[in-house]
Amino acid sequence: MGYYQHHLFFCTNRRADGAERPSCALCDSGELRAYAKAKLKALGLTGPGGVRANTAGCLDRCEEGPVLVIYPEGVWYTYVDESDLDEIIERHIQGGEIVERLRLPDQPPE
């Protein structure tokens, strides 16, 4: 096992107004990452050997956002609110089950 059992990277990139592509920050990704981080801490899941929730710059899946990716599994998710993040934490982080309804494809579209 690595330093963390799970590492969550939340895209919090914000593009300028009028940009050609959307950005995750416009979907409150920074606030939702803070929510997930606080929830993980309240559950006693954080720290070495546990879970870490980090801010990331653009993860280049802007049209599917907001997005987060969980390692070491390399599972990509989209989410819209706290209840989606609760489900990811409960089912994926705590239960080891991928949340298929929120999962993004592993491969880019052709």
Summary of the structure (lengths in Angstrom):
residues: 110
radius of gyration: 13.6
end to end distance: 34.2
largest distance: 43.5
contacts: 297
relative contact order: 0.21
helix: 31%
strand: 21%
